[in-house]
Amino acid sequence: MGTTTEDNGRVFDAPSDNFVYNLLPRRLWPYAQLARWDRPIGWQLLMWPCFWSAAMAAAVTAEANAFRPGQFIAHLLLFFIGAVAMRGAGCTYNDLVDHDIDNQVARTRSRPLPSGRVTRRQAKIFILLQALTGLAVLLSFNLFTVLLGFASLAFVAIYPFAKRFTDWPQLFLGLAFSWGGLVGWAAVFGSLSLPAVLVYLAAIVWTIGYDTIYAHQDKEDDALIGVRSTALLFGKKTKPWLVLFYAAMLALLVVACLVAGLGWAAFAGLLAAGAMLFYQIAVLDIDDGAQCLKLFKFNSRVGLVVFLGLVAAIFLA
């Protein structure tokens, strides 16, 4: 299976009909794979907290008759570009750190570095190019937001090593991946307030939940090579833990919306998202890797529903 994947230049766990393989020259495939462009779920999940925070800030300005549609659309575009660039840089960095581990895990053995399709030097240059793109996006915002963005790099740097020293690497992923919950608000107001902090905390517990589901795909390999995760920590008690994390996420977002003074549409979005979250828990089979991946990806729809509710709150009292 690994040999076939290497021969056709693709990675084992990415969809074969992705635009990467249909549009990009074959020589660029390994770089697209390093950045996970063939698996957009990652940048989507990184993007949603940014979008939530930006939409919540926009709704607050709308209440004060100060909503600026052009600024809102521009911020969403910048957050999209930034999410793709920084998720790609983070994944490339993670692959460099995990080079040896990835070579021992069936699902990751076909990635560009362990398969030899790119060198470590080429991967480092690619990180730099993506990071410069992210920097250009960040410098488009106010000074407070720029400094806030740089502060996130501490968590980004630590995360790839977390699985080596803690059973909670998903927490460190959440600390890094949820930073947009702060940035979206700061980009509008040039400061932080309680609603943004609550969005950040909500995104953290959401990340722990969905990435625990994701980690159940690799639990056998992880156990063999000594890599730690919440999937291994929770084991058969994963569902009760997911109830806790997803309930906490919804509660934090409800309080954020209340503090921000948002209207009924935001809460309708949270109600729909809550139903989607608990559907995941109801149907989850932690021993079915394919289903775990499918449910993990389903969380992008959850993020979209929360966002649509917040956007509706801009226009509906």
C-alpha positions in Angstrom: 0.0 0.0 0.0 2.8 2.4 0.9 4.7 1.6 -2.2 1.8 2.3 -4.5 1.2 5.6 -2.8 4.8 6.6 -3.2 4.8 5.5 -6.9 1.9 7.7 -7.8 3.2 10.7 -5.8 0.2 10.9 -3.5 -0.2 10.5 0.3 -2.2 7.6 1.7 -4.8 9.6 3.6 -5.6 12.4 1.2 -8.5 12.4 -1.3 -7.3 11.5 -4.8 -9.7 13.9 -6.5 -8.3 17.0 -4.8 -7.4 20.1 -7.0 -3.8 19.6 -6.1 -3.6 16.5 -8.3 -5.8 17.9 -11.0 -4.4 21.4 -11.4 -0.8 21.6 -10.1 2.3 20.3 -11.9 3.5 17.0 -10.4 6.8 18.6 -9.2 4.7 20.9 -6.9 2.7 18.0 -5.4 5.1 17.4 -2.5 4.9 21.0 -1.4 1.2 21.1 -1.6 1.2 17.9 0.5 3.5 19.4 3.1 1.1 22.4 3.4 -1.9 19.9 3.4 -3.6 21.8 0.5 -4.9 18.4 -0.4 -6.6 18.3 3.0 -8.3 21.6 3.4 -10.0 20.6 6.7 -7.0 21.9 8.7 -7.0 25.5 7.4 -10.8 25.5 7.7 -10.7 24.6 11.4 -7.9 27.2 11.9 -10.0 29.8 10.1 -13.3 29.4 11.9 -12.3 30.9 15.3 -11.0 34.0 13.3 -14.3 34.2 11.5 -16.3 33.8 14.7 -14.5 36.5 16.4 -14.6 38.9 13.4 -18.3 38.3 13.0 -19.0 38.8 16.7 -17.0 42.1 16.6 -18.9 43.2 13.5 -22.2 42.4 15.3 -21.2 44.6 18.2 -20.3 47.5 15.9 -23.7 47.0 14.1 -25.4 47.5 17.4 -23.6 50.8 17.7 -24.5 51.7 14.1 -20.8 51.6 13.2 -20.6 48.4 11.1 -18.2 48.7 8.2 -19.1 46.0 5.6 -15.9 46.6 3.6 -13.7 46.1 6.6 -15.6 43.0 7.6 -15.2 41.4 4.1 -11.5 42.5 3.9 -10.8 40.9 7.3 -12.4 37.6 6.3 -10.3 37.5 3.1 -7.2 38.2 5.1 -8.0 35.6 7.7 -8.6 33.0 4.9 -5.2 33.7 3.3 -3.5 33.7 6.7 -5.2 30.5 7.8 -4.0 28.7 4.6 -0.5 30.1 4.8 0.0 29.5 8.6 -1.6 26.1 8.7 0.7 25.1 5.8 3.7 26.5 7.6 2.7 24.7 10.8 2.2 21.4 9.1 5.5 21.7 7.3 7.2 22.4 10.6 5.4 19.6 12.3 6.5 17.2 9.5 10.1 18.3 10.1 9.9 17.6 13.8 8.0 14.3 13.3 10.1 13.1 10.4 11.2 9.9 12.2 7.9 9.2 13.8 6.0 9.6 10.5 8.2 7.0 9.1 6.9 4.5 11.7 3.2 5.2 11.3 1.3 3.6 8.4 -0.9 6.6 7.8 1.9 9.1 7.6 4.7 7.1 6.0 3.8 8.3 2.5 4.2 12.0 3.4 6.8 13.9 1.4 9.6 13.9 3.9 9.6 10.2 5.1 9.0 9.1 1.4 12.0 11.2 0.3 10.1 13.4 -2.2 11.4 16.5 -0.6 14.6 17.2 1.4 14.6 18.8 4.9 16.3 21.9 3.3 13.6 22.3 0.7 10.9 21.9 3.5 12.6 24.7 5.5 12.7 27.1 2.6 9.0 26.3 2.0 8.2 27.1 5.7 9.9 30.5 5.2 7.8 31.3 2.1 4.6 30.4 3.9 5.5 32.3 7.0 6.3 35.4 5.0 2.8 35.2 3.5 1.3 35.0 6.9 3.5 37.9 8.1 2.2 40.1 5.2 -1.4 39.3 6.2 -0.6 40.1 9.9 1.0 43.4 9.0 -2.2 44.5 7.4 -3.8 44.9 10.8 -3.3 47.4 13.7 -0.2 47.2 15.9 -2.0 45.5 18.8 -3.1 42.7 16.5 0.4 42.3 15.0 1.9 41.9 18.5 -0.9 39.5 19.4 -0.3 37.4 16.3 3.4 37.1 17.2 2.5 35.9 20.7 0.8 32.9 19.2 4.1 31.6 17.8 5.1 30.2 21.3 2.3 27.7 21.2 2.9 26.9 17.5 6.5 26.1 18.3 5.7 23.9 21.3 2.8 21.9 19.8 4.8 19.4 17.6 6.7 18.3 20.7 3.7 18.0 23.1 2.9 14.4 22.2 6.4 13.5 23.6 5.9 15.0 27.1 2.1 15.1 27.8 -1.0 13.1 27.4 -2.7 16.3 26.3 -1.1 17.4 23.0 -4.6 18.2 21.8 -4.7 21.0 24.4 -1.5 22.5 23.0 -3.1 22.3 19.5 -6.1 24.1 20.8 -4.0 26.9 22.3 -2.3 27.4 18.9 -5.3 26.7 16.6 -7.8 28.9 18.5 -5.7 32.1 18.5 -7.9 33.6 15.8 -10.6 33.9 18.4 -8.6 36.7 19.9 -7.2 38.1 16.6 -10.6 38.6 14.9 -11.8 40.9 17.7 -8.5 42.7 18.1 -8.4 43.5 14.3 -11.6 45.6 14.8 -11.1 47.2 18.2 -7.4 47.2 18.7 -7.8 45.6 22.1 -9.3 42.5 23.8 -12.5 42.1 25.7 -14.3 39.3 27.5 -16.3 38.1 24.4 -13.0 37.4 22.5 -11.4 35.6 25.4 -14.5 33.4 25.7 -14.5 32.6 22.0 -10.8 31.6 22.4 -11.6 29.3 25.3 -14.5 27.8 23.4 -12.4 27.1 20.4 -9.8 25.4 22.6 -12.2 22.9 24.1 -13.7 22.4 20.7 -10.3 21.6 19.3 -9.6 19.1 22.1 -12.8 17.4 21.2 -12.5 17.1 17.5 -8.8 16.3 17.6 -9.4 13.5 20.1 -11.7 11.9 17.5 -9.0 12.4 14.9 -6.3 10.8 17.1 -8.3 7.6 17.5 -7.2 6.8 13.9 -3.5 6.4 15.0 -3.9 5.1 18.6 -2.4 1.6 17.9 0.6 3.1 16.1 1.0 5.8 18.7 0.9 3.3 21.6 3.6 1.2 19.8 6.0 4.1 19.3 5.3 5.8 22.6 3.5 8.9 21.3 0.8 10.2 23.7 -2.7 11.6 23.0 -6.0 12.2 24.6 -7.4 9.3 22.5 -5.1 7.0 24.3 -5.7 8.7 27.6 -9.5 8.6 27.4 -9.8 5.2 25.6 -13.3 3.8 26.1 -14.3 6.9 28.1 -13.9 9.1 25.1 -17.6 9.8 24.7 -18.2 11.2 28.2 -15.1 13.5 27.7 -16.5 14.7 24.4 -19.8 15.6 26.0 -17.8 17.7 28.5 -15.7 19.4 25.9 -18.5 20.1 23.5 -20.9 21.3 26.2 -18.2 23.6 27.5 -17.7 25.0 24.0 -21.4 25.8 23.6 -21.7 27.3 27.1 -18.7 29.6 26.5 -20.0 30.7 23.2 -23.5 31.4 24.7 -21.9 33.5 27.4 -19.8 35.3 24.8 -22.9 36.2 22.8 -24.7 37.3 25.9 -21.8 39.6 27.0 -21.5 41.0 23.5 -25.3 41.7 23.4 -26.0 39.7 20.3 -29.5 38.9 19.1 -31.4 35.7 18.7 -29.8 34.7 15.4 -26.5 34.0 17.1 -28.2 31.7 19.6 -30.1 29.9 16.8 -26.7 29.1 15.1 -25.4 27.8 18.4 -28.4 25.6 18.9 -28.0 24.1 15.4 -24.2 23.6 16.0 -24.9 21.9 19.3 -27.2 19.4 17.6 -24.4 18.6 15.1 -21.8 18.2 17.9 -23.9 15.8 19.9 -24.7 13.9 16.7 -21.0 13.2 16.4 -20.9 11.7 19.9 -24.0 9.6 19.4 -22.7 7.9 16.3 -19.0 7.8 17.1 -17.2 4.4 16.9 -13.7 5.0 18.2 -12.5 1.8 16.6 -13.6 2.8 13.1 -10.7 4.9 11.8 -12.6 5.9 8.6 -15.6 7.1 10.6 -13.3 9.0 13.0 -11.8 10.9 10.1 -15.3 11.6 8.6 -16.6 12.9 11.9 -13.5 15.0 12.4 -14.0 16.7 9.1 -17.7 17.2 9.9 -16.5 19.8 12.4 -15.9 22.3 9.6 -19.6 22.3 9.0 -20.1 23.0 12.7 -17.8 26.0 12.5 -19.7 27.3 9.4 -23.0 27.0 11.2 -21.7 29.0 14.2 -20.3 31.6 11.8 -23.6 31.9 9.9 -25.5 32.5 13.1 -23.1 35.3 14.1 -23.3 36.9 10.6 -27.1 36.8 10.8 -26.8 38.6 14.2 -25.2 41.5 12.4 -28.3 42.2 10.4 -31.1 40.7 12.6 -31.9 42.2 16.0 
